[in-house]
């Protein structure tokens, strides 16, 4: 890091000195419009006339595709690397001009999250609040792979990247889930969409990461007033507090924009009427600004605690219509996937969907149609209910069903499947000094499997031991994987030891 910084500083100084031989850099960057240095140049003019100087001073530019097309010179391979984030939401026509400016194009995104939306179009509403069944059977004609328009018909920049010639493209997958601090927060999506590919982080403490509250409110004109009130009451009376006296960050998610607006209005009203509530929200706001968002607008956000209002329920006539707007579409699972994966520590679900509806009406449909539509929503509510009721057998049964119908092929990390003779010998050695009940072999912490974990008398893991030298440590990424796993264990408060077989056999006691 220090070498990179030093090289960058030298390059900056050389660039400025070279420019100043015939010019004055103060004339170029005259931000204060000082008359001594003539008028201030526009950023566009500087970029077009002195691009090399500018990028030597500022080698990394963070812009959106529109700004890129507006102010940067239109020239192939202008930058060494151009990187697109949230590429599932980017359209090809908006990003192509930015893409050709890079020698290397990096496209980052998740095909199981939000597709491009017409968010900025004035004639399109993001929310379906009228109860109309949507027929998405009529789709655009899909061209075959060899057709000239095969790439042009891509849904998004991410889809475009996935359709490119694999001989010209390198695809990498995310292996470690980095957001959720408890495996239960990601297990549902991991099983339903990612083929259990993701390795969840272990938790520091044993707590209930998901809560499910059966509200039984009425769904009327796109709103559920009782769910909104229950959320305000929870923030006022039951919102968790950290050990140091601070509050975790807060995000509230709804299934449509009318419910979002209603909850926001209820919170604003409570802050005006209740001083204690107002001060509590100010304290929650200190870590990260709290928000209330509907499911189309929440991608990219994350908070410690997420409260979800599923909004739908019995109508004023006492009937329940199984129409959930975009959630019920064939690609509506993407919206659900986004909204249920925003929490870092806790997720609390407030639902008015009757239990006799969601608990019995999804297994056959998922087996028939896969992990999509209203059946997937019902499965998730039942999953949260199982955790709320400490029904671990049902939780695992739901995850097994989702894994069975997941279309994403899993690529498991190369791990050891059985104990080696070295590990068996080490176990026998350790039991001479430590009670056997305090030693666990091949112990799972989150998505990690540790060769040995040692526990204190209270049953808390305190030491992790890895046995190096086995064949599974010889892969090209083994070093990176092992170092990352060690970092995660140490962040949990465990001491981490590596025992080397080459050093063990000559002198086990010393090693």
C-alpha positions as CSV (number, residue, x, y, z in Angstrom):
1,X,0.0,0.0,0.0
2,X,2.8,2.4,0.9
3,X,4.6,1.7,-2.3
4,X,1.5,2.4,-4.4
5,X,1.0,5.6,-2.6
6,X,4.6,6.7,-3.0
7,X,4.6,5.8,-6.8
8,X,1.3,7.8,-7.2
9,X,2.8,10.8,-5.4
10,X,5.9,10.8,-7.6
11,X,3.8,10.5,-10.7
12,X,1.6,13.4,-9.7
13,X,4.7,15.6,-9.0
14,X,6.3,14.7,-12.4
15,X,3.0,15.4,-14.2
16,X,2.6,18.8,-12.6
17,X,6.3,19.8,-13.1
18,X,6.0,18.8,-16.8
19,X,2.8,20.8,-17.2
20,X,4.3,23.8,-15.5
21,X,7.3,24.0,-17.9
22,X,5.1,25.8,-20.5
23,X,1.9,26.5,-18.4
24,X,0.7,27.2,-14.9
25,X,-1.4,24.6,-13.2
26,X,-3.1,27.4,-11.2
27,X,-4.5,28.7,-14.5
28,X,-6.0,25.3,-15.3
29,X,-7.6,24.6,-11.9
30,X,-8.7,28.1,-11.0
31,X,-11.7,27.1,-8.9
32,X,-11.9,30.4,-7.1
33,X,-12.1,32.4,-10.3
34,X,-9.2,34.5,-9.1
35,X,-8.5,37.2,-11.7
36,X,-4.8,36.6,-11.3
37,X,-5.2,33.3,-13.0
38,X,-7.9,34.1,-15.6
39,X,-11.4,32.6,-15.5
40,X,-12.2,29.2,-14.1
41,X,-12.1,26.3,-16.6
42,X,-15.0,23.9,-16.8
43,X,-14.4,20.3,-15.8
44,X,-15.4,19.2,-19.3
45,X,-12.7,21.4,-20.9
46,X,-10.0,20.2,-18.5
47,X,-10.8,16.6,-19.2
48,X,-10.7,17.1,-23.0
49,X,-7.6,19.3,-23.1
50,X,-5.5,17.8,-20.3
51,X,-6.8,14.3,-19.7
52,X,-3.5,12.7,-18.8
53,X,-2.7,15.4,-16.3
54,X,-6.2,15.1,-14.7
55,X,-6.1,11.3,-14.4
56,X,-2.6,11.4,-13.0
57,X,-4.0,13.6,-10.2
58,X,-7.2,11.7,-10.0
59,X,-6.6,8.1,-11.2
60,X,-10.0,6.8,-10.1
61,X,-13.2,8.5,-11.3
62,X,-16.6,7.6,-9.8
63,X,-19.4,8.7,-12.1
64,X,-22.7,7.3,-13.4
65,X,-23.1,6.4,-17.1
66,X,-24.9,9.6,-18.0
67,X,-22.1,11.8,-16.6
68,X,-19.5,9.6,-18.2
69,X,-21.1,10.2,-21.6
70,X,-21.5,13.9,-20.9
71,X,-18.1,15.0,-19.9
72,X,-15.5,12.3,-20.6
73,X,-13.8,12.2,-24.1
74,X,-15.4,9.5,-26.3
75,X,-12.4,7.4,-27.0
76,X,-11.8,3.7,-27.0
77,X,-9.7,2.3,-24.2
78,X,-9.5,5.7,-22.5
79,X,-9.2,4.0,-19.1
80,X,-7.4,0.9,-18.1
81,X,-10.5,-0.4,-16.3
82,X,-14.1,0.5,-16.3
83,X,-16.2,-1.1,-13.6
84,X,-20.0,-1.3,-13.4
85,X,-21.8,-2.0,-10.1
86,X,-25.4,-3.2,-9.7
87,X,-25.3,-4.2,-13.4
88,X,-28.6,-6.0,-13.3
89,X,-30.3,-2.6,-13.1
90,X,-28.3,-1.0,-16.0
91,X,-29.5,-1.0,-19.6
92,X,-27.1,-1.7,-22.4
93,X,-28.1,1.5,-24.3
94,X,-27.3,3.6,-21.1
95,X,-23.9,2.0,-20.5
96,X,-22.4,1.1,-23.9
97,X,-20.7,4.4,-24.4
98,X,-19.1,4.1,-21.0
99,X,-18.1,0.5,-21.6
100,X,-16.1,1.1,-24.8
101,X,-13.9,3.7,-22.8
102,X,-12.3,0.8,-20.9
103,X,-9.6,-1.6,-21.9
104,X,-10.9,-4.1,-19.3
105,X,-14.6,-4.2,-18.5
106,X,-15.7,-5.5,-15.2
107,X,-19.5,-6.1,-14.8
108,X,-20.7,-6.7,-11.3
109,X,-24.2,-7.7,-10.4
110,X,-26.7,-10.3,-9.3
111,X,-29.1,-11.8,-11.9
112,X,-31.5,-12.7,-9.0
113,X,-32.0,-9.1,-8.0
114,X,-33.7,-6.1,-9.6
115,X,-33.8,-5.8,-13.4
116,X,-33.7,-2.4,-15.1
117,X,-36.8,-0.3,-14.2
118,X,-38.4,2.6,-15.9
119,X,-38.1,4.6,-12.7
120,X,-37.4,7.9,-14.4
121,X,-40.2,7.5,-16.9
122,X,-43.2,9.8,-16.0
123,X,-45.8,7.5,-17.5
124,X,-44.9,4.3,-15.6
125,X,-45.8,3.6,-12.0
126,X,-43.4,1.5,-10.0
127,X,-46.2,0.1,-7.8
128,X,-49.2,-2.0,-8.8
129,X,-51.8,-1.2,-6.1
130,X,-54.9,-2.0,-8.2
131,X,-55.8,-5.6,-7.8
132,X,-55.3,-6.8,-11.4
133,X,-54.0,-10.2,-12.3
134,X,-50.9,-9.8,-14.5
135,X,-50.4,-12.1,-17.5
136,X,-46.7,-12.1,-18.4
137,X,-47.0,-14.9,-20.9
138,X,-46.6,-12.6,-23.8
139,X,-42.9,-12.0,-24.1
140,X,-40.6,-10.5,-26.7
141,X,-39.3,-13.0,-29.3
142,X,-36.0,-14.4,-28.1
143,X,-33.4,-14.7,-30.8
144,X,-31.1,-17.7,-30.9
145,X,-27.5,-17.4,-29.8
146,X,-26.1,-17.1,-33.4
147,X,-28.6,-14.3,-34.3
148,X,-27.1,-10.8,-34.7
149,X,-29.6,-9.4,-32.2
150,X,-28.9,-12.1,-29.5
151,X,-26.7,-9.7,-27.5
152,X,-28.9,-6.6,-28.2
153,X,-32.0,-8.2,-26.7
154,X,-30.2,-8.6,-23.3
155,X,-32.4,-7.5,-20.4
156,X,-29.5,-5.7,-18.7
157,X,-25.8,-5.1,-18.8
158,X,-25.3,-8.1,-16.5
159,X,-27.4,-10.3,-18.9
160,X,-25.3,-8.9,-21.8
161,X,-22.1,-9.9,-19.9
162,X,-23.4,-13.4,-19.3
163,X,-24.3,-13.9,-22.9
164,X,-20.8,-13.0,-24.2
165,X,-18.6,-15.6,-25.7
166,X,-17.2,-17.5,-22.7
167,X,-13.8,-17.8,-24.5
168,X,-13.5,-14.0,-24.2
169,X,-15.0,-13.6,-20.8
170,X,-13.9,-14.6,-17.3
171,X,-16.8,-15.2,-14.9
172,X,-16.3,-15.2,-11.1
173,X,-18.8,-15.9,-8.4
174,X,-19.2,-14.5,-4.9
175,X,-18.4,-17.3,-2.5
176,X,-18.7,-15.5,0.9
177,X,-21.8,-13.7,2.0
178,X,-20.5,-10.6,3.6
179,X,-23.7,-8.7,4.9
180,X,-25.6,-10.9,7.3
181,X,-24.2,-11.5,10.7
182,X,-26.4,-14.5,11.3
183,X,-26.7,-17.5,8.9
184,X,-30.5,-17.5,9.1
185,X,-30.7,-14.1,7.4
186,X,-29.2,-15.5,4.2
187,X,-30.1,-19.2,4.3
188,X,-33.4,-18.8,2.5
189,X,-32.0,-17.0,-0.5
190,X,-28.9,-19.1,-0.5
191,X,-31.1,-22.3,-0.8
192,X,-33.7,-20.8,-3.2
193,X,-31.5,-18.9,-5.7
194,X,-27.8,-19.5,-5.2
195,X,-27.6,-23.3,-4.9
196,X,-26.1,-23.0,-1.3
197,X,-23.0,-21.6,-3.0
198,X,-22.6,-18.7,-0.5
199,X,-20.7,-19.3,2.7
200,X,-22.5,-17.4,5.5
201,X,-20.6,-15.7,8.2
202,X,-20.8,-17.2,11.7
203,X,-22.6,-15.3,14.4
204,X,-20.8,-13.8,17.5
205,X,-23.7,-14.7,19.8
206,X,-26.7,-17.0,19.9
207,X,-29.8,-14.9,19.3
208,X,-33.1,-15.0,17.3
209,X,-32.1,-13.2,14.1
210,X,-35.6,-13.4,12.6
211,X,-38.9,-12.6,14.2
212,X,-42.4,-13.1,12.8
213,X,-45.4,-11.2,14.1
214,X,-48.9,-12.2,12.9
215,X,-50.7,-8.9,12.8
216,X,-54.0,-9.7,11.1
217,X,-54.6,-6.2,9.9
218,X,-57.0,-5.2,7.1
219,X,-55.7,-4.5,3.6
220,X,-57.7,-1.5,2.3
221,X,-56.9,0.8,-0.7
222,X,-53.3,-0.4,-0.8
223,X,-52.6,0.1,2.9
224,X,-52.5,-1.9,6.1
225,X,-52.9,0.6,8.9
226,X,-52.5,-2.0,11.7
227,X,-49.2,-3.2,10.4
228,X,-48.0,0.4,10.2
229,X,-49.1,1.0,13.8
230,X,-47.4,-2.2,15.0
231,X,-44.1,-1.1,13.4
232,X,-44.3,2.3,15.1
233,X,-45.1,0.6,18.5
234,X,-42.2,-1.8,18.0
235,X,-39.7,1.1,17.5
236,X,-41.1,2.9,20.5
237,X,-41.3,0.0,22.9
238,X,-39.1,-2.9,21.8
239,X,-36.4,-1.7,19.5
240,X,-33.1,-3.4,20.5
241,X,-30.2,-1.5,22.0
242,X,-26.5,-2.3,21.7
243,X,-24.3,-3.2,24.7
244,X,-22.6,0.2,24.5
245,X,-25.9,2.0,24.7
246,X,-26.1,3.0,21.1
247,X,-28.9,1.8,18.7
248,X,-28.4,-0.4,15.6
249,X,-29.3,1.2,12.3
250,X,-32.9,0.9,11.0
251,X,-34.5,0.2,7.7
252,X,-38.3,-0.3,7.0
253,X,-39.4,-2.1,3.9
254,X,-42.9,-2.3,2.4
255,X,-44.6,-4.2,-0.5
256,X,-46.0,-1.0,-2.1
257,X,-45.5,2.7,-2.2
258,X,-48.9,3.5,-0.5
259,X,-47.9,1.5,2.6
260,X,-44.4,3.2,2.6
261,X,-46.0,6.6,2.6
262,X,-48.5,5.7,5.3
263,X,-45.8,4.3,7.6
264,X,-43.6,7.4,7.1
265,X,-46.6,9.6,8.0
266,X,-47.3,7.6,11.1
267,X,-43.6,7.9,12.2
268,X,-43.6,11.6,11.5
269,X,-46.8,12.0,13.5
270,X,-45.3,10.1,16.5
271,X,-42.2,12.2,16.5
272,X,-44.3,15.3,16.8
273,X,-46.5,14.0,19.6
274,X,-43.9,12.0,21.6
275,X,-40.6,13.6,22.7
276,X,-39.1,10.3,23.9
277,X,-39.9,8.6,20.5
278,X,-38.4,11.6,18.6
279,X,-35.2,11.5,20.6
280,X,-35.0,7.7,20.1
281,X,-35.2,8.1,16.3
282,X,-32.5,10.8,16.5
283,X,-30.3,8.4,18.3
284,X,-31.0,5.6,15.8
285,X,-30.1,8.1,13.0
286,X,-26.6,8.7,14.4
287,X,-25.1,5.5,12.9
288,X,-26.8,5.5,9.6
289,X,-29.9,7.4,8.4
290,X,-33.1,5.3,8.9
291,X,-35.4,4.9,5.9
292,X,-38.8,3.7,4.8
293,X,-38.7,2.2,1.3
294,X,-40.9,0.1,-0.9
295,X,-39.4,-3.1,-2.5
296,X,-38.6,-1.5,-5.9
297,X,-36.3,1.1,-4.3
298,X,-34.4,-0.8,-1.6
299,X,-31.7,-2.6,-3.6
300,X,-28.2,-1.5,-2.6
301,X,-29.4,-0.5,0.9
302,X,-28.5,-2.4,4.1
303,X,-29.1,-1.7,7.8
304,X,-28.5,-3.6,11.1
305,X,-32.3,-4.1,11.7
306,X,-34.9,-4.4,8.9
307,X,-38.6,-4.3,9.6
308,X,-40.8,-5.6,6.8
309,X,-44.5,-4.9,6.3
310,X,-45.9,-7.5,3.9
311,X,-49.0,-5.2,3.7
312,X,-51.5,-7.6,2.1
313,X,-54.2,-9.2,4.2
314,X,-58.0,-9.7,4.4
315,X,-59.9,-6.9,2.7
316,X,-62.8,-5.0,4.3
317,X,-65.2,-7.7,3.2
318,X,-63.2,-10.4,5.0
319,X,-61.9,-12.0,1.8
320,X,-58.2,-12.6,0.9
321,X,-57.2,-12.1,-2.7
322,X,-54.0,-13.8,-3.6
323,X,-52.7,-10.9,-5.7
324,X,-49.4,-9.4,-4.7
325,X,-48.7,-7.1,-7.6
326,X,-45.2,-7.5,-9.0
327,X,-44.2,-10.1,-6.3
328,X,-46.6,-12.5,-8.1
329,X,-44.9,-12.1,-11.5
330,X,-42.7,-14.8,-12.9
331,X,-39.6,-12.6,-12.1
332,X,-41.1,-11.2,-8.9
333,X,-38.9,-13.5,-6.9
334,X,-36.1,-10.9,-7.6
335,X,-38.0,-8.3,-5.6
336,X,-38.5,-10.7,-2.7
337,X,-34.8,-11.7,-2.8
338,X,-33.8,-8.1,-2.5
339,X,-36.1,-7.1,0.3
340,X,-35.3,-10.2,2.5
341,X,-31.5,-9.8,2.3
342,X,-31.1,-6.2,3.5
343,X,-30.5,-7.0,7.2
344,X,-27.1,-7.3,8.9
345,X,-28.2,-8.3,12.4
346,X,-32.0,-8.8,12.6
347,X,-35.1,-9.0,10.4
348,X,-38.6,-8.6,11.8
349,X,-41.6,-9.5,9.6
350,X,-45.0,-8.0,10.3
351,X,-47.6,-9.9,8.2
352,X,-51.4,-10.0,7.9
353,X,-51.4,-12.8,5.3
354,X,-53.6,-15.5,7.1
355,X,-51.6,-18.4,8.4
356,X,-54.1,-20.9,6.9
357,X,-53.1,-19.4,3.5
358,X,-49.3,-19.3,3.7
359,X,-48.7,-22.4,5.8
360,X,-50.3,-24.9,3.4
361,X,-50.3,-23.5,-0.1
362,X,-46.8,-23.5,-1.4
363,X,-45.0,-26.8,-1.4
364,X,-46.9,-28.4,-4.4
365,X,-46.7,-25.1,-6.4
366,X,-42.9,-24.8,-5.8
367,X,-42.3,-28.3,-6.9
368,X,-44.4,-27.6,-10.0
369,X,-43.2,-24.1,-10.9
370,X,-40.0,-23.6,-9.0
371,X,-38.9,-20.9,-6.6
372,X,-41.0,-18.0,-7.8
373,X,-44.4,-16.3,-7.5
374,X,-46.7,-16.1,-4.5
375,X,-45.7,-19.7,-3.4
376,X,-42.1,-18.4,-2.7
377,X,-43.5,-15.6,-0.6
378,X,-45.6,-18.1,1.4
379,X,-42.6,-20.3,1.9
380,X,-40.6,-17.3,3.3
381,X,-43.3,-16.3,5.7
382,X,-43.5,-19.9,6.9
383,X,-39.7,-20.0,7.2
384,X,-39.8,-16.9,9.4
385,X,-42.7,-18.4,11.4
386,X,-40.6,-21.6,12.0
387,X,-37.7,-19.6,13.4
388,X,-40.2,-17.6,15.6
389,X,-41.6,-20.8,17.0
390,X,-38.1,-22.5,17.3
391,X,-39.3,-25.2,14.9
392,X,-35.9,-26.1,13.5
393,X,-37.2,-29.2,11.8
394,X,-39.6,-27.2,9.7
395,X,-36.9,-24.5,9.0
396,X,-34.6,-27.2,7.6
397,X,-37.5,-28.9,5.7
398,X,-38.3,-25.6,3.9
399,X,-34.6,-25.0,3.0
400,X,-34.4,-28.6,1.6
401,X,-37.5,-28.0,-0.6
402,X,-35.9,-24.7,-2.0
403,X,-32.6,-26.4,-2.6
404,X,-34.4,-29.2,-4.5
405,X,-36.1,-26.7,-6.9
406,X,-33.2,-24.2,-7.2
407,X,-32.0,-23.8,-10.8
408,X,-28.6,-22.4,-9.8
409,X,-25.9,-25.1,-9.9
410,X,-23.9,-25.2,-6.7
411,X,-20.1,-25.0,-6.8
412,X,-19.0,-26.0,-3.3
413,X,-15.7,-24.7,-1.9
414,X,-13.0,-27.5,-1.8
415,X,-13.3,-28.8,1.8
416,X,-12.1,-31.9,3.5
417,X,-14.8,-34.5,3.8
418,X,-13.3,-36.9,6.3
419,X,-10.7,-36.8,9.1
420,X,-7.1,-37.5,8.0
421,X,-4.9,-39.8,10.1
422,X,-3.0,-36.6,11.1
423,X,-6.2,-35.2,12.5
424,X,-7.1,-38.4,14.3
425,X,-3.7,-38.5,15.9
426,X,-4.0,-34.9,17.0
427,X,-7.4,-35.5,18.5
428,X,-6.0,-38.4,20.6
429,X,-3.1,-36.1,21.7
430,X,-5.4,-33.2,22.7
431,X,-7.6,-35.5,24.8
432,X,-4.6,-36.2,27.1
433,X,-4.8,-32.6,28.2
434,X,-8.4,-31.5,27.5
435,X,-11.7,-33.2,28.2
436,X,-13.1,-34.8,25.1
437,X,-16.5,-33.0,25.4
438,X,-14.7,-29.7,25.0
439,X,-13.2,-30.7,21.6
440,X,-15.2,-30.8,18.4
441,X,-13.8,-32.0,15.1
442,X,-15.0,-30.6,11.7
443,X,-17.1,-28.1,13.6
444,X,-19.4,-25.7,11.6
445,X,-19.2,-22.0,12.4
446,X,-21.6,-20.3,10.0
447,X,-20.6,-21.7,6.6
448,X,-17.1,-22.5,7.6
449,X,-15.9,-26.0,8.8
450,X,-13.0,-25.8,11.2
451,X,-10.8,-28.9,11.8
452,X,-10.9,-28.4,15.6
453,X,-12.8,-26.1,17.9
454,X,-12.1,-26.0,21.6
455,X,-14.7,-24.8,24.1
456,X,-14.6,-23.2,27.5
457,X,-16.5,-24.7,30.4
458,X,-19.6,-22.6,29.6
459,X,-19.7,-24.1,26.1
460,X,-18.4,-21.1,24.2
461,X,-15.9,-21.6,21.3
462,X,-12.5,-20.1,22.3
463,X,-9.8,-21.7,20.1
464,X,-9.8,-22.8,16.4
465,X,-7.2,-25.2,15.2
466,X,-6.4,-25.8,11.5
467,X,-4.3,-28.8,10.4
468,X,-2.3,-27.7,7.3
469,X,-0.6,-30.1,4.9
470,X,-3.7,-31.9,3.6
471,X,-4.4,-32.1,-0.1
472,X,-7.3,-29.6,0.1
473,X,-4.8,-26.9,1.0
474,X,-3.0,-27.2,-2.3
475,X,-5.6,-25.4,-4.5
476,X,-4.7,-22.1,-6.2
477,X,-6.9,-20.1,-3.9
478,X,-6.3,-22.1,-0.7
479,X,-4.0,-19.4,0.9
480,X,-6.6,-16.6,0.3
481,X,-9.4,-18.8,1.6
482,X,-7.5,-19.9,4.7
483,X,-6.4,-16.3,5.5
484,X,-10.0,-15.1,5.1
485,X,-11.4,-17.8,7.3
486,X,-8.7,-17.0,10.0
487,X,-9.7,-13.3,9.9
488,X,-13.4,-14.2,10.4
489,X,-12.6,-16.5,13.3
490,X,-10.4,-13.9,15.0
491,X,-13.2,-11.3,14.6
492,X,-15.4,-13.7,16.5
493,X,-12.9,-13.6,19.4
494,X,-11.4,-17.0,18.8
495,X,-7.7,-17.6,19.0
496,X,-6.5,-19.2,15.8
497,X,-3.7,-21.8,15.5
498,X,-2.2,-23.7,12.6
499,X,-0.5,-27.0,13.2
500,X,1.8,-28.1,10.4
501,X,2.1,-31.8,9.7
502,X,5.7,-31.4,8.6
503,X,6.6,-30.0,12.0
504,X,4.2,-32.3,14.0
505,X,5.7,-35.7,13.1
506,X,9.3,-34.9,14.3
507,X,8.2,-33.3,17.5
508,X,4.5,-33.3,18.4
509,X,4.9,-31.7,21.8
510,X,6.7,-28.7,20.5
511,X,4.3,-28.1,17.7
